[in-house]
Amino acid sequence: MPQILKAWTAAAALSLMLVWPAPVSRAAASPEVQASFPAFPVTVNGTVTDQTHSQYPLLLYRDVTYFPMTWNYTSSLGLAVSWSKENGLSLDKKDGCVPPAQDLTAEVNANSGGSQTVVPAPFPVKVNGKTIVNADEPYPVLLYRNIAYFPMTWRFAHEEFNWKTSWDNVRGFAIQSCARLDDEERTQAEALNLANGGQLAVKNG
């Protein structure tokens, strides 16, 4: 059954994650579906995510970007996360967020252009106190690498969490959950240039 790998304390803040242990037969509870890794840049509050070396890379399912509900991502998105055996996963909007940090490894994610097997989460989910019937959702909460992944749809990103999102062919997908820093645009442009092979230009850049 799902469990918190580490206590919700400052000492565990860098690695908290919601998991579903491998020995449990997930296929019996939820059918497997196929997702993929995004082929475009993704930024969180101006920080470009490193999907190549991420321990928990973002996913793309039915053309919607999914974020892993690790401590680092939920903290940077300004979300309070709780878990209990009886009530399942709960996500609530909170005030403030921390600068994005990423769980990176020296290994490169293999098969980046292929399909990734995921399963819809078989436990209850609440967003801002409202129950989400995962089985009826067109974009359900998913499990991948034993981590809960949440969809960044308009309904959740804008209506529930009040974030700003944007998309274009060069910059890719961006989420702004906190106020922008004064020099953030230039820093983001430099990171996007690295991610896109130097294709992005900005005024006075």
Backbone bond lengths (Angstrom), bond angles and torsions (degrees), N, CA, C in turn:
res aa  C-N    CA-C-N  psi(-1)  N-CA   C-N-CA  omega(-1)  CA-C   N-CA-C  phi
1 M - - - 1.450 - - 1.514 108.76 -
2 P 1.392 117.61 158.97 1.448 118.61 -177.53 1.515 111.34 -61.06
3 Q 1.326 115.42 151.47 1.453 120.35 178.18 1.512 109.67 -154.58
4 I 1.312 117.00 158.49 1.444 121.37 173.43 1.515 107.67 -85.93
5 L 1.331 117.50 121.77 1.456 120.48 -176.79 1.516 111.44 -64.08
6 K 1.330 116.40 -38.19 1.459 119.99 -178.07 1.511 109.04 -134.14
7 A 1.304 117.54 153.76 1.458 121.89 -177.28 1.511 110.48 -64.02
8 W 1.330 114.53 151.62 1.463 120.81 -179.79 1.523 108.04 -80.35
9 T 1.323 115.80 75.30 1.451 121.81 -178.92 1.507 108.96 -134.03
10 A 1.318 116.14 171.42 1.467 119.87 -179.92 1.508 111.35 -61.64
11 A 1.327 116.90 -34.07 1.460 120.04 -179.03 1.516 111.23 -66.90
12 A 1.344 116.65 -28.20 1.468 119.94 -178.62 1.509 112.22 -97.58
13 A 1.308 117.99 1.93 1.458 121.74 -171.29 1.513 113.59 -58.74
14 L 1.322 118.20 -27.89 1.459 120.45 -176.84 1.514 113.39 -81.20
15 S 1.336 117.47 -13.32 1.461 116.73 -172.66 1.513 115.14 -139.15
16 L 1.348 119.00 14.07 1.457 119.74 -178.82 1.515 110.63 -62.91
17 M 1.299 117.80 137.51 1.453 121.67 177.43 1.516 109.61 -154.25
18 L 1.322 115.47 154.84 1.445 120.92 176.88 1.523 107.81 -97.69
19 V 1.321 116.95 127.81 1.453 118.75 -173.06 1.512 111.85 -127.66
20 W 1.317 113.66 159.54 1.452 122.49 174.57 1.515 106.45 -126.12
21 P 1.342 119.45 105.15 1.457 121.68 -171.43 1.517 113.54 -54.43
22 A 1.327 116.10 142.30 1.458 122.93 -176.35 1.522 114.13 -60.42
23 P 1.351 120.43 -35.29 1.454 118.75 -176.39 1.520 114.45 -63.03
24 V 1.359 117.48 -21.71 1.452 119.75 -179.66 1.523 109.35 -73.13
25 S 1.324 117.41 137.77 1.460 121.48 179.65 1.520 109.17 -78.01
26 R 1.336 117.58 98.68 1.453 121.23 -177.37 1.520 111.46 -75.35
27 A 1.330 117.32 -33.15 1.460 120.22 -176.40 1.517 111.42 -61.74
28 A 1.334 117.09 -31.20 1.458 120.56 -179.28 1.521 110.36 -67.15
29 A 1.352 117.27 -32.92 1.452 120.52 -177.80 1.538 111.48 -90.99
30 S 1.308 118.36 -36.40 1.453 122.42 -176.29 1.524 110.02 -140.77
31 P 1.339 118.15 129.98 1.467 120.12 178.98 1.513 111.02 -68.95
32 E 1.320 115.83 146.88 1.465 120.14 178.34 1.524 110.66 -73.11
33 V 1.340 115.63 144.17 1.460 122.21 174.44 1.519 107.52 -131.45
34 Q 1.322 116.27 171.52 1.460 121.12 -175.95 1.524 111.19 -112.39
35 A 1.336 115.26 133.21 1.456 122.57 174.53 1.531 107.80 -125.73
36 S 1.326 117.23 -177.41 1.467 120.91 178.89 1.524 108.61 -147.49
37 F 1.338 115.79 172.01 1.462 120.61 174.07 1.529 108.62 -87.10
38 P 1.328 119.18 140.70 1.471 120.26 176.79 1.525 111.03 -59.81
39 A 1.334 116.00 138.33 1.468 121.14 178.14 1.519 111.19 -97.45
40 F 1.334 117.80 15.41 1.458 123.70 -177.72 1.532 108.91 -130.54
41 P 1.350 117.64 159.20 1.467 119.66 177.85 1.530 111.49 -65.25
42 V 1.324 116.25 148.58 1.464 122.24 174.45 1.525 107.63 -131.89
43 T 1.327 116.48 128.07 1.454 120.56 179.85 1.525 110.50 -118.89
44 V 1.333 115.58 145.70 1.457 122.79 175.77 1.519 107.76 -123.95
45 N 1.325 116.24 114.12 1.464 121.44 -178.40 1.533 111.93 51.61
46 G 1.331 115.21 39.37 1.454 120.91 176.27 1.510 115.52 89.73
47 T 1.335 118.38 -9.36 1.460 121.75 179.02 1.529 109.69 -94.26
48 V 1.323 116.15 124.38 1.461 120.70 179.07 1.529 109.00 -77.98
49 T 1.312 117.31 127.38 1.460 121.08 -179.39 1.525 110.80 -76.97
50 D 1.318 116.32 143.70 1.461 122.51 178.15 1.527 108.00 -98.41
51 Q 1.333 116.26 94.19 1.454 120.29 -177.02 1.530 112.57 -78.95
52 T 1.327 116.04 -21.88 1.457 120.12 -178.86 1.523 111.69 -66.29
53 H 1.339 116.68 -38.68 1.458 121.04 -175.84 1.520 113.44 -113.06
54 S 1.310 116.94 9.70 1.457 120.07 -177.82 1.524 111.62 -71.81
55 Q 1.330 115.51 134.21 1.455 120.10 175.54 1.528 110.59 -67.79
56 Y 1.339 115.34 -31.09 1.468 121.66 178.39 1.521 108.27 -128.78
57 P 1.346 117.46 79.65 1.463 120.70 -175.74 1.520 112.00 -67.78
58 L 1.330 115.37 153.72 1.457 120.19 174.54 1.520 109.37 -65.00
59 L 1.319 115.08 157.98 1.459 120.53 179.08 1.525 110.61 -123.25
60 L 1.321 115.11 158.84 1.456 122.52 174.42 1.527 107.63 -123.42
61 Y 1.343 116.09 119.76 1.466 121.05 179.96 1.522 107.92 -132.55
62 R 1.331 116.24 120.67 1.467 121.97 -177.32 1.530 110.85 53.34
63 D 1.337 115.13 41.63 1.465 123.59 177.06 1.525 113.65 66.81
64 V 1.312 117.87 18.08 1.462 122.33 175.86 1.522 108.99 -115.15
65 T 1.341 116.24 134.48 1.461 121.20 179.68 1.519 110.52 -78.68
66 Y 1.330 115.74 135.43 1.470 122.62 179.73 1.521 109.69 -115.48
67 F 1.341 116.19 136.40 1.456 122.37 177.58 1.527 110.81 -107.84
68 P 1.348 117.31 139.14 1.460 119.81 175.11 1.527 110.02 -73.82
69 M 1.324 116.44 138.69 1.461 120.11 -177.70 1.525 111.64 -87.47
70 T 1.330 116.17 57.57 1.458 122.16 173.75 1.526 108.58 -83.12
71 W 1.335 116.07 167.73 1.458 119.78 177.88 1.526 111.20 -59.55
72 N 1.335 117.43 -43.68 1.458 120.64 -177.09 1.521 112.17 -60.77
73 Y 1.332 117.42 -46.68 1.458 119.80 -178.02 1.521 111.88 -70.91
74 T 1.330 118.47 -44.30 1.463 119.56 -178.99 1.525 110.99 -65.00
75 S 1.331 117.26 -34.99 1.463 120.29 178.53 1.522 111.17 -67.31
76 S 1.332 117.17 -41.76 1.461 120.08 -179.91 1.532 112.02 -72.95
77 L 1.320 117.01 -23.45 1.463 120.83 178.51 1.527 112.54 -89.77
78 G 1.332 117.20 -5.09 1.453 120.12 179.42 1.510 112.87 73.35
79 L 1.331 116.83 41.54 1.458 121.75 179.81 1.525 110.83 -116.07
80 A 1.320 116.00 139.47 1.457 121.63 171.20 1.524 107.03 -97.98
81 V 1.330 116.92 127.48 1.460 122.21 -176.05 1.515 109.58 -117.27
82 S 1.321 116.10 137.30 1.463 120.10 174.91 1.518 109.00 -138.88
83 W 1.304 115.30 155.58 1.465 121.72 -179.94 1.524 110.43 -141.24
84 S 1.317 116.04 138.94 1.465 120.71 170.70 1.517 107.97 -146.71
85 K 1.315 115.59 153.27 1.461 120.66 -179.15 1.521 111.21 -61.48
86 E 1.316 116.36 -35.07 1.466 120.06 -177.15 1.527 112.67 -79.81
87 N 1.356 117.16 -39.30 1.462 120.97 -171.63 1.521 114.70 -105.47
88 G 1.323 117.60 -9.35 1.454 120.51 178.50 1.520 112.90 75.52
89 L 1.337 116.28 -143.79 1.461 123.74 -174.63 1.523 110.64 -93.30
90 S 1.335 116.32 135.40 1.455 121.46 177.50 1.519 109.55 -131.55
91 L 1.342 116.53 129.16 1.463 123.11 177.30 1.517 109.04 -119.39
92 D 1.341 116.31 130.64 1.454 120.80 179.83 1.522 109.98 -135.28
93 K 1.337 115.95 138.82 1.456 121.46 175.82 1.522 109.32 -67.85
94 K 1.347 116.82 134.70 1.452 121.17 176.75 1.525 109.13 -129.68
95 D 1.313 116.36 165.35 1.457 120.81 179.70 1.528 110.47 -78.84
96 G 1.338 114.92 135.11 1.459 119.86 175.35 1.509 114.12 80.83
97 C 1.318 115.71 161.07 1.461 121.74 176.13 1.526 107.85 -154.84
98 V 1.308 116.08 166.22 1.463 121.17 -178.51 1.526 108.89 -105.18
99 P 1.336 117.72 159.05 1.474 120.03 176.63 1.528 110.43 -56.59
100 P 1.336 116.98 139.96 1.468 119.57 -178.28 1.521 113.04 -59.80
101 A 1.328 115.61 135.59 1.463 122.99 171.34 1.522 106.93 -126.47
102 Q 1.324 116.91 152.12 1.461 120.13 -175.19 1.520 111.36 -125.62
103 D 1.327 114.90 145.90 1.463 121.65 175.62 1.524 107.61 -89.81
104 L 1.341 116.64 96.15 1.462 121.28 -174.63 1.522 110.90 -109.45
105 T 1.322 115.46 152.11 1.456 122.25 177.50 1.525 108.60 -129.22
106 A 1.321 116.53 165.81 1.465 120.87 177.20 1.521 111.12 -74.90
107 E 1.326 116.95 -20.71 1.462 120.68 -178.34 1.522 110.75 -78.59
108 V 1.326 114.90 149.53 1.458 121.73 178.21 1.521 108.62 -95.97
109 N 1.330 116.16 135.80 1.462 119.74 177.49 1.525 109.81 -64.57
110 A 1.322 115.51 119.70 1.467 120.82 -178.25 1.524 110.61 -80.69
111 N 1.313 114.69 162.20 1.464 121.68 175.84 1.524 111.30 54.25
112 S 1.338 115.98 42.48 1.457 119.97 -176.05 1.523 112.84 -64.25
113 G 1.322 117.74 -22.37 1.447 119.57 179.68 1.511 113.98 -96.43
114 G 1.330 117.33 -0.20 1.454 120.66 -176.78 1.514 113.31 -102.57
115 S 1.331 114.58 -178.37 1.460 121.03 -179.30 1.519 111.03 -79.27
116 Q 1.335 115.23 148.69 1.452 122.80 176.72 1.524 108.25 -119.43
117 T 1.320 116.78 131.69 1.462 120.72 -178.56 1.518 110.28 -81.26
118 V 1.330 116.39 125.70 1.464 122.94 178.94 1.525 108.18 -132.70
119 V 1.341 116.52 165.97 1.466 121.10 175.70 1.521 108.95 -132.81
120 P 1.336 118.68 144.00 1.471 120.56 172.75 1.523 109.89 -62.00
121 A 1.314 117.07 138.91 1.457 121.40 -178.52 1.531 110.35 -63.52
122 P 1.345 117.47 127.50 1.466 120.53 -177.19 1.529 114.06 -91.19
123 F 1.341 117.94 15.50 1.458 120.44 179.50 1.533 109.77 -115.05
124 P 1.350 117.95 162.83 1.471 121.01 -179.85 1.523 111.94 -63.06
125 V 1.343 115.06 149.22 1.462 121.30 179.25 1.532 108.44 -134.10
126 K 1.349 115.91 134.99 1.460 121.67 174.67 1.519 109.33 -126.08
127 V 1.328 115.82 142.73 1.464 122.44 176.33 1.523 107.78 -126.11
128 N 1.322 116.83 118.08 1.464 121.94 -176.74 1.534 111.54 50.87
129 G 1.328 115.35 40.81 1.458 121.14 176.33 1.514 114.97 84.43
130 K 1.334 118.43 -5.06 1.463 122.37 -178.48 1.524 110.51 -100.35
131 T 1.311 116.05 132.46 1.464 121.05 -178.49 1.524 110.97 -73.19
132 I 1.331 116.06 132.37 1.463 122.69 176.07 1.532 107.59 -106.86
133 V 1.322 116.31 121.72 1.465 120.57 177.58 1.524 107.03 -83.53
134 N 1.320 116.08 95.29 1.458 120.70 -171.10 1.524 112.36 -59.29
135 A 1.320 117.26 -35.98 1.468 121.14 -178.39 1.523 111.99 -65.84
136 D 1.331 118.18 -23.08 1.463 121.75 -178.77 1.526 112.93 -98.88
137 E 1.333 116.79 -3.35 1.454 120.06 -176.64 1.535 111.43 -80.56
138 P 1.348 118.17 134.71 1.476 119.63 174.10 1.526 111.45 -67.21
139 Y 1.342 116.35 -26.49 1.465 122.34 176.77 1.530 107.70 -126.44
140 P 1.332 116.28 80.05 1.466 120.03 -175.43 1.522 112.70 -73.25
141 V 1.322 115.81 160.29 1.459 120.37 168.47 1.522 107.35 -63.91
142 L 1.341 116.97 135.04 1.464 121.66 -174.78 1.522 110.96 -116.12
143 L 1.329 115.55 161.94 1.458 122.53 172.82 1.521 108.67 -116.63
144 Y 1.338 115.86 128.02 1.457 121.88 178.14 1.521 107.86 -145.41
145 R 1.316 116.08 130.75 1.468 121.58 -175.38 1.528 110.79 52.79
146 N 1.349 114.50 36.10 1.471 122.36 179.56 1.524 113.41 63.88
147 I 1.336 117.26 24.48 1.455 122.68 178.19 1.525 109.13 -119.59
148 A 1.341 116.86 140.05 1.462 121.21 174.94 1.526 109.54 -75.31
149 Y 1.334 117.32 129.11 1.468 124.24 179.23 1.527 109.36 -114.63
150 F 1.346 115.72 133.89 1.464 120.72 -174.70 1.529 110.30 -114.05
151 P 1.355 117.61 138.97 1.466 121.45 -177.05 1.527 112.32 -79.17
152 M 1.337 116.35 137.49 1.463 122.01 178.11 1.528 110.11 -95.34
153 T 1.317 116.60 61.06 1.460 121.48 178.35 1.529 109.99 -82.07
154 W 1.339 116.98 165.55 1.464 121.24 177.32 1.526 109.91 -58.08
155 R 1.305 115.97 -42.07 1.465 120.66 -178.22 1.523 111.92 -55.14
156 F 1.331 117.13 -46.83 1.454 119.98 -177.73 1.535 111.80 -83.93
157 A 1.341 117.09 -48.60 1.458 120.42 -174.92 1.527 112.26 -63.32
158 H 1.330 117.27 -43.08 1.461 120.67 -175.36 1.522 112.99 -95.80
159 E 1.327 116.66 -51.44 1.459 119.98 -172.87 1.528 112.72 -75.74
160 E 1.322 117.46 -38.91 1.459 119.82 -177.28 1.530 112.74 -91.06
161 F 1.344 117.24 -42.12 1.459 120.07 -172.93 1.527 114.02 -105.49
162 N 1.348 116.86 -8.93 1.466 121.62 175.53 1.532 112.55 59.62
163 W 1.326 116.99 41.29 1.452 121.94 176.40 1.523 109.84 -91.93
164 K 1.321 115.93 163.21 1.455 122.23 170.00 1.526 107.69 -103.12
165 T 1.313 116.56 132.55 1.463 120.61 177.57 1.528 109.05 -127.03
166 S 1.320 115.38 156.02 1.461 120.20 178.12 1.522 109.01 -150.34
167 W 1.325 114.04 160.24 1.464 120.12 178.58 1.518 109.72 -149.20
168 D 1.339 117.44 136.48 1.450 122.30 163.26 1.526 108.40 -152.64
169 N 1.333 116.04 169.49 1.461 120.51 -171.33 1.520 114.16 -66.89
170 V 1.347 117.64 -24.07 1.458 120.96 -178.82 1.520 111.72 -95.70
171 R 1.318 116.24 -50.16 1.460 120.63 -177.30 1.521 112.88 -78.81
172 G 1.317 117.20 -17.91 1.450 120.73 -179.20 1.520 112.37 74.46
173 F 1.338 116.53 -143.10 1.467 123.05 -175.86 1.527 109.36 -101.77
174 A 1.338 116.48 133.28 1.461 120.67 -179.17 1.518 110.43 -132.43
175 I 1.325 115.51 140.19 1.464 122.70 174.46 1.517 108.13 -119.94
176 Q 1.332 115.92 130.73 1.457 121.86 175.09 1.522 107.54 -118.18
177 S 1.331 116.14 103.32 1.464 120.28 -178.46 1.517 112.29 -99.40
178 C 1.353 117.09 -12.91 1.462 122.71 179.06 1.516 109.21 -134.38
179 A 1.334 116.17 170.09 1.457 121.30 -179.66 1.524 110.59 -62.71
180 R 1.329 116.48 144.68 1.462 122.50 -179.85 1.519 110.59 -75.92
181 L 1.325 116.39 144.68 1.449 121.97 174.12 1.523 110.01 -81.12
182 D 1.334 118.28 158.78 1.461 122.15 -174.73 1.527 112.58 -58.70
183 D 1.322 117.71 -40.53 1.468 121.07 -174.71 1.521 111.54 -103.04
184 E 1.325 115.48 17.87 1.462 118.59 -173.43 1.526 112.92 -67.75
185 E 1.355 117.55 -38.27 1.466 119.96 -176.73 1.520 111.32 -61.28
186 R 1.337 117.63 -43.30 1.459 120.10 -179.54 1.534 110.21 -67.09
187 T 1.337 116.64 -42.76 1.466 120.14 179.79 1.523 110.52 -62.59
188 Q 1.332 116.15 -42.23 1.456 120.25 179.27 1.523 110.59 -65.29
189 A 1.334 117.67 -40.93 1.459 121.23 179.99 1.513 111.16 -60.71
190 E 1.331 116.63 -41.74 1.458 119.97 179.08 1.525 111.15 -63.80
191 A 1.336 116.78 -41.72 1.465 120.06 179.18 1.521 111.10 -66.94
192 L 1.338 116.83 -38.96 1.463 120.06 179.10 1.523 111.04 -68.02
193 N 1.317 116.97 -34.31 1.463 119.65 176.04 1.521 110.64 -60.33
194 L 1.321 116.98 -41.62 1.459 120.34 177.84 1.526 110.74 -65.34
195 A 1.342 116.23 -39.72 1.465 120.25 -177.80 1.521 112.32 -72.82
196 N 1.342 117.35 -25.33 1.468 121.17 -174.90 1.516 113.68 -111.00
197 G 1.330 117.56 11.03 1.453 119.57 178.95 1.517 113.82 70.98
198 G 1.348 117.49 31.65 1.460 121.13 175.35 1.503 114.79 77.21
199 Q 1.342 118.51 30.35 1.472 121.09 -177.04 1.519 113.25 -93.55
200 L 1.340 118.16 -7.44 1.459 120.74 -173.96 1.527 110.66 -103.09
201 A 1.341 116.60 134.84 1.453 121.66 176.39 1.521 109.15 -127.94
202 V 1.336 116.89 144.30 1.455 121.55 177.51 1.520 108.91 -129.12
203 K 1.313 116.12 159.73 1.464 121.35 -179.73 1.528 109.72 -58.55
204 N 1.335 115.53 132.44 1.467 122.39 -178.71 1.520 113.56 65.42
205 G 1.343 117.59 13.21 1.448 120.46 -178.39 1.521 111.45 -84.77
